[in-house]
Amino acid sequence: MARAKISSSQKVIGGGGVQVVGVPELIAKLNAMNTIARVEVGYMMSQAAAFITMAAIDFAPERTGNLKTSIQPAKIGPYTWVIVADTTTGSDPGQESKNSYEYAGYVEYGTSRTPAQPFMAPAVQLGNAEVAASLAALASRLNRL
């Protein structure tokens, strides 16, 4: 049985008639893809959080301005962000005191007396579309490595 010649830079793994050539090169390529993906996804998620925050602010109804100023992104993990609307930390423009009532949920979902005025859900929907497009572009770039 004839055997293929292997250069000194190639390692061969296998036995029983099966040889795998180029394992170190493959591992190096996979490590490079992993590094690129981690950096890109981290950046992508921070951009998505900023996008969703701005969209939620745009969609939020404005009565006093407190709800809009309370919408903030918060990073809770390497690739995880939350967007919060904590109306007890927002501020009414031109007033010193902050609101002591948490009412963002009542605005988003409505009550028995007031209709819903969604601002967070539509922002998240737009953000999901942006993330999906960004992930598809990243996958395409990684496939070309």
C-alpha atoms as an extended CHARMM CRD file, in Angstrom:
* protein
*
       145  EXT
         1         1  MET       CA              0.0000000000        0.0000000000        0.0000000000  PROA      1               0.0000000000
         2         2  ALA       CA              1.4270000000        3.3920000000       -0.9980000000  PROA      2               0.0000000000
         3         3  ARG       CA              1.5320000000        6.1420000000        1.6230000000  PROA      3               0.0000000000
         4         4  ALA       CA              1.3590000000        9.8610000000        0.9640000000  PROA      4               0.0000000000
         5         5  LYS       CA              4.4180000000       11.8690000000        1.8610000000  PROA      5               0.0000000000
         6         6  ILE       CA              3.8670000000       14.2770000000        4.7080000000  PROA      6               0.0000000000
         7         7  SER       CA              5.9680000000       17.3620000000        5.1870000000  PROA      7               0.0000000000
         8         8  SER       CA              7.5720000000       18.0190000000        8.5590000000  PROA      8               0.0000000000
         9         9  SER       CA              5.0900000000       20.8700000000        9.2400000000  PROA      9               0.0000000000
        10        10  GLN       CA              2.1030000000       18.5360000000        8.9340000000  PROA      10              0.0000000000
        11        11  LYS       CA              1.0370000000       16.1970000000       11.6720000000  PROA      11              0.0000000000
        12        12  VAL       CA             -0.8730000000       13.0360000000       11.0060000000  PROA      12              0.0000000000
        13        13  ILE       CA             -3.4520000000       11.6150000000       13.3460000000  PROA      13              0.0000000000
        14        14  GLY       CA             -5.0220000000        8.2850000000       12.6390000000  PROA      14              0.0000000000
        15        15  GLY       CA             -4.5580000000        4.6280000000       12.3380000000  PROA      15              0.0000000000
        16        16  GLY       CA             -6.2420000000        1.7120000000       10.7140000000  PROA      16              0.0000000000
        17        17  GLY       CA             -5.9470000000        3.2640000000        7.2660000000  PROA      17              0.0000000000
        18        18  VAL       CA             -7.3320000000        6.7370000000        8.1780000000  PROA      18              0.0000000000
        19        19  GLN       CA             -5.0900000000        9.7620000000        8.1970000000  PROA      19              0.0000000000
        20        20  VAL       CA             -6.0260000000       13.3100000000        9.0670000000  PROA      20              0.0000000000
        21        21  VAL       CA             -3.6470000000       15.9000000000        7.6740000000  PROA      21              0.0000000000
        22        22  GLY       CA             -3.5440000000       19.5740000000        8.6720000000  PROA      22              0.0000000000
        23        23  VAL       CA             -4.8910000000       19.3560000000       12.2080000000  PROA      23              0.0000000000
        24        24  PRO       CA             -2.6580000000       22.1460000000       13.5990000000  PROA      24              0.0000000000
        25        25  GLU       CA             -3.7130000000       24.4570000000       10.7780000000  PROA      25              0.0000000000
        26        26  LEU       CA             -7.3730000000       23.6500000000       11.3830000000  PROA      26              0.0000000000
        27        27  ILE       CA             -7.0360000000       24.2830000000       15.1070000000  PROA      27              0.0000000000
        28        28  ALA       CA             -5.3140000000       27.6170000000       14.4330000000  PROA      28              0.0000000000
        29        29  LYS       CA             -8.1140000000       28.6210000000       12.0630000000  PROA      29              0.0000000000
        30        30  LEU       CA            -10.8080000000       27.6340000000       14.5670000000  PROA      30              0.0000000000
        31        31  ASN       CA             -9.0440000000       29.5780000000       17.3370000000  PROA      31              0.0000000000
        32        32  ALA       CA             -8.8870000000       32.6480000000       15.0850000000  PROA      32              0.0000000000
        33        33  MET       CA            -12.5890000000       32.3060000000       14.2930000000  PROA      33              0.0000000000
        34        34  ASN       CA            -13.3810000000       31.9930000000       18.0040000000  PROA      34              0.0000000000
        35        35  THR       CA            -11.4390000000       35.1570000000       18.8310000000  PROA      35              0.0000000000
        36        36  ILE       CA            -13.0550000000       37.1260000000       16.0270000000  PROA      36              0.0000000000
        37        37  ALA       CA            -16.5290000000       35.8800000000       16.9530000000  PROA      37              0.0000000000
        38        38  ARG       CA            -16.1190000000       36.7800000000       20.6440000000  PROA      38              0.0000000000
        39        39  VAL       CA            -14.9650000000       40.3130000000       19.8820000000  PROA      39              0.0000000000
        40        40  GLU       CA            -17.5460000000       40.8710000000       17.1550000000  PROA      40              0.0000000000
        41        41  VAL       CA            -20.4820000000       39.4860000000       19.1570000000  PROA      41              0.0000000000
        42        42  GLY       CA            -19.5220000000       41.5660000000       22.2040000000  PROA      42              0.0000000000
        43        43  TYR       CA            -19.4100000000       44.7140000000       20.0800000000  PROA      43              0.0000000000
        44        44  MET       CA            -22.5820000000       43.7280000000       18.2330000000  PROA      44              0.0000000000
        45        45  MET       CA            -24.5190000000       43.2690000000       21.4580000000  PROA      45              0.0000000000
        46        46  SER       CA            -23.3890000000       46.6260000000       22.8480000000  PROA      46              0.0000000000
        47        47  GLN       CA            -24.5000000000       48.2660000000       19.6080000000  PROA      47              0.0000000000
        48        48  ALA       CA            -27.8500000000       46.4430000000       19.7610000000  PROA      48              0.0000000000
        49        49  ALA       CA            -28.3660000000       47.6260000000       23.3480000000  PROA      49              0.0000000000
        50        50  ALA       CA            -27.7010000000       51.2180000000       22.2880000000  PROA      50              0.0000000000
        51        51  PHE       CA            -30.0300000000       50.8430000000       19.2900000000  PROA      51              0.0000000000
        52        52  ILE       CA            -32.8670000000       49.3700000000       21.3920000000  PROA      52              0.0000000000
        53        53  THR       CA            -32.4020000000       52.0450000000       24.0550000000  PROA      53              0.0000000000
        54        54  MET       CA            -32.6970000000       54.8430000000       21.5150000000  PROA      54              0.0000000000
        55        55  ALA       CA            -35.6980000000       53.1990000000       19.8340000000  PROA      55              0.0000000000
        56        56  ALA       CA            -37.4600000000       52.7480000000       23.1970000000  PROA      56              0.0000000000
        57        57  ILE       CA            -36.8170000000       56.3990000000       24.0250000000  PROA      57              0.0000000000
        58        58  ASP       CA            -38.2630000000       57.4020000000       20.6470000000  PROA      58              0.0000000000
        59        59  PHE       CA            -41.3450000000       55.1830000000       21.1160000000  PROA      59              0.0000000000
        60        60  ALA       CA            -41.9940000000       56.1730000000       24.7470000000  PROA      60              0.0000000000
        61        61  PRO       CA            -44.8260000000       58.6410000000       25.2380000000  PROA      61              0.0000000000
        62        62  GLU       CA            -43.7510000000       61.9480000000       26.6670000000  PROA      62              0.0000000000
        63        63  ARG       CA            -45.8140000000       63.5710000000       29.3270000000  PROA      63              0.0000000000
        64        64  THR       CA            -43.1980000000       64.8270000000       31.7700000000  PROA      64              0.0000000000
        65        65  GLY       CA            -40.0250000000       63.3880000000       30.2210000000  PROA      65              0.0000000000
        66        66  ASN       CA            -39.3880000000       61.1450000000       33.2360000000  PROA      66              0.0000000000
        67        67  LEU       CA            -40.1140000000       57.8980000000       31.3770000000  PROA      67              0.0000000000
        68        68  LYS       CA            -37.8030000000       58.7810000000       28.4850000000  PROA      68              0.0000000000
        69        69  THR       CA            -34.9180000000       59.7570000000       30.7880000000  PROA      69              0.0000000000
        70        70  SER       CA            -35.3350000000       56.5520000000       32.8050000000  PROA      70              0.0000000000
        71        71  ILE       CA            -34.6310000000       54.2090000000       29.8590000000  PROA      71              0.0000000000
        72        72  GLN       CA            -31.0500000000       52.9640000000       30.1770000000  PROA      72              0.0000000000
        73        73  PRO       CA            -28.9710000000       49.9710000000       29.0150000000  PROA      73              0.0000000000
        74        74  ALA       CA            -27.1770000000       47.8060000000       31.5920000000  PROA      74              0.0000000000
        75        75  LYS       CA            -24.5420000000       45.1740000000       30.8300000000  PROA      75              0.0000000000
        76        76  ILE       CA            -25.0890000000       42.0430000000       32.9230000000  PROA      76              0.0000000000
        77        77  GLY       CA            -22.7300000000       39.6100000000       31.1860000000  PROA      77              0.0000000000
        78        78  PRO       CA            -20.0850000000       39.4260000000       28.4560000000  PROA      78              0.0000000000
        79        79  TYR       CA            -22.7260000000       39.3020000000       25.7320000000  PROA      79              0.0000000000
        80        80  THR       CA            -25.8760000000       40.1600000000       27.6780000000  PROA      80              0.0000000000
        81        81  TRP       CA            -27.5140000000       43.5370000000       28.0870000000  PROA      81              0.0000000000
        82        82  VAL       CA            -30.8570000000       44.5920000000       29.5140000000  PROA      82              0.0000000000
        83        83  ILE       CA            -32.7230000000       47.7800000000       28.8060000000  PROA      83              0.0000000000
        84        84  VAL       CA            -34.5120000000       49.1040000000       31.8710000000  PROA      84              0.0000000000
        85        85  ALA       CA            -37.1270000000       51.7780000000       32.3100000000  PROA      85              0.0000000000
        86        86  ASP       CA            -36.8650000000       52.5900000000       35.9960000000  PROA      86              0.0000000000
        87        87  THR       CA            -39.0900000000       55.6140000000       36.4110000000  PROA      87              0.0000000000
        88        88  THR       CA            -37.9150000000       56.0910000000       39.9860000000  PROA      88              0.0000000000
        89        89  THR       CA            -34.4820000000       57.0420000000       38.6200000000  PROA      89              0.0000000000
        90        90  GLY       CA            -35.6170000000       59.1720000000       35.6980000000  PROA      90              0.0000000000
        91        91  SER       CA            -35.9030000000       62.9040000000       36.0860000000  PROA      91              0.0000000000
        92        92  ASP       CA            -38.5090000000       65.3650000000       35.0490000000  PROA      92              0.0000000000
        93        93  PRO       CA            -36.7650000000       68.1440000000       33.1490000000  PROA      93              0.0000000000
        94        94  GLY       CA            -36.7070000000       71.3130000000       35.2020000000  PROA      94              0.0000000000
        95        95  GLN       CA            -37.5900000000       69.6220000000       38.4760000000  PROA      95              0.0000000000
        96        96  GLU       CA            -35.2700000000       68.6070000000       41.2770000000  PROA      96              0.0000000000
        97        97  SER       CA            -37.1710000000       65.6550000000       42.7340000000  PROA      97              0.0000000000
        98        98  LYS       CA            -37.4330000000       62.3140000000       41.0090000000  PROA      98              0.0000000000
        99        99  ASN       CA            -40.6210000000       60.3180000000       40.6910000000  PROA      99              0.0000000000
       100       100  SER       CA            -41.1750000000       57.8440000000       43.5220000000  PROA      100             0.0000000000
       101       101  TYR       CA            -43.5550000000       55.5790000000       41.5520000000  PROA      101             0.0000000000
       102       102  GLU       CA            -42.6440000000       52.7680000000       39.1830000000  PROA      102             0.0000000000
       103       103  TYR       CA            -45.0630000000       53.1010000000       36.2830000000  PROA      103             0.0000000000
       104       104  ALA       CA            -43.2160000000       52.0630000000       33.1110000000  PROA      104             0.0000000000
       105       105  GLY       CA            -44.9980000000       48.6890000000       33.0430000000  PROA      105             0.0000000000
       106       106  TYR       CA            -48.3870000000       50.3720000000       33.2550000000  PROA      106             0.0000000000
       107       107  VAL       CA            -47.5070000000       52.5250000000       30.2740000000  PROA      107             0.0000000000
       108       108  GLU       CA            -46.1760000000       49.5540000000       28.2580000000  PROA      108             0.0000000000
       109       109  TYR       CA            -49.0660000000       47.1800000000       28.9780000000  PROA      109             0.0000000000
       110       110  GLY       CA            -51.9030000000       49.4930000000       29.9730000000  PROA      110             0.0000000000
       111       111  THR       CA            -54.3490000000       49.1690000000       32.8400000000  PROA      111             0.0000000000
       112       112  SER       CA            -58.1030000000       48.7100000000       33.1400000000  PROA      112             0.0000000000
       113       113  ARG       CA            -58.3890000000       52.4960000000       32.7660000000  PROA      113             0.0000000000
       114       114  THR       CA            -55.6420000000       53.3940000000       30.3230000000  PROA      114             0.0000000000
       115       115  PRO       CA            -54.7250000000       51.7990000000       27.0040000000  PROA      115             0.0000000000
       116       116  ALA       CA            -51.2960000000       50.2740000000       26.4530000000  PROA      116             0.0000000000
       117       117  GLN       CA            -48.6670000000       52.5360000000       24.9160000000  PROA      117             0.0000000000
       118       118  PRO       CA            -45.9450000000       50.0300000000       24.0050000000  PROA      118             0.0000000000
       119       119  PHE       CA            -42.4820000000       51.4780000000       23.7330000000  PROA      119             0.0000000000
       120       120  MET       CA            -40.1680000000       48.6570000000       24.8150000000  PROA      120             0.0000000000
       121       121  ALA       CA            -41.6610000000       45.7580000000       22.7990000000  PROA      121             0.0000000000
       122       122  PRO       CA            -41.4770000000       47.5670000000       19.4330000000  PROA      122             0.0000000000
       123       123  ALA       CA            -37.9050000000       48.6550000000       20.2120000000  PROA      123             0.0000000000
       124       124  VAL       CA            -36.8800000000       45.0770000000       21.0230000000  PROA      124             0.0000000000
       125       125  GLN       CA            -38.4920000000       43.8310000000       17.8070000000  PROA      125             0.0000000000
       126       126  LEU       CA            -36.4460000000       46.3140000000       15.7800000000  PROA      126             0.0000000000
       127       127  GLY       CA            -33.3360000000       45.3660000000       17.7460000000  PROA      127             0.0000000000
       128       128  ASN       CA            -33.8840000000       41.6580000000       17.0990000000  PROA      128             0.0000000000
       129       129  ALA       CA            -33.9560000000       42.3220000000       13.3650000000  PROA      129             0.0000000000
       130       130  GLU       CA            -30.7010000000       44.2930000000       13.6210000000  PROA      130             0.0000000000
       131       131  VAL       CA            -28.9960000000       41.5190000000       15.6250000000  PROA      131             0.0000000000
       132       132  ALA       CA            -30.1660000000       38.8330000000       13.1990000000  PROA      132             0.0000000000
       133       133  ALA       CA            -28.7460000000       40.7900000000       10.2530000000  PROA      133             0.0000000000
       134       134  SER       CA            -25.4590000000       41.3950000000       12.0880000000  PROA      134             0.0000000000
       135       135  LEU       CA            -25.1070000000       37.7210000000       13.0380000000  PROA      135             0.0000000000
       136       136  ALA       CA            -25.7490000000       36.6580000000        9.4520000000  PROA      136             0.0000000000
       137       137  ALA       CA            -23.0520000000       39.0570000000        8.2350000000  PROA      137             0.0000000000
       138       138  LEU       CA            -20.6190000000       37.7440000000       10.8790000000  PROA      138             0.0000000000
       139       139  ALA       CA            -21.3140000000       34.1310000000        9.8990000000  PROA      139             0.0000000000
       140       140  SER       CA            -20.6340000000       35.0240000000        6.2850000000  PROA      140             0.0000000000
       141       141  ARG       CA            -17.3110000000       36.6750000000        7.1810000000  PROA      141             0.0000000000
       142       142  LEU       CA            -16.2600000000       33.6920000000        9.2960000000  PROA      142             0.0000000000
       143       143  ASN       CA            -17.0930000000       31.2990000000        6.4710000000  PROA      143             0.0000000000
       144       144  ARG       CA            -14.6210000000       33.1550000000        4.2480000000  PROA      144             0.0000000000
       145       145  LEU       CA            -11.6970000000       32.6500000000        6.6570000000  PROA      145             0.0000000000
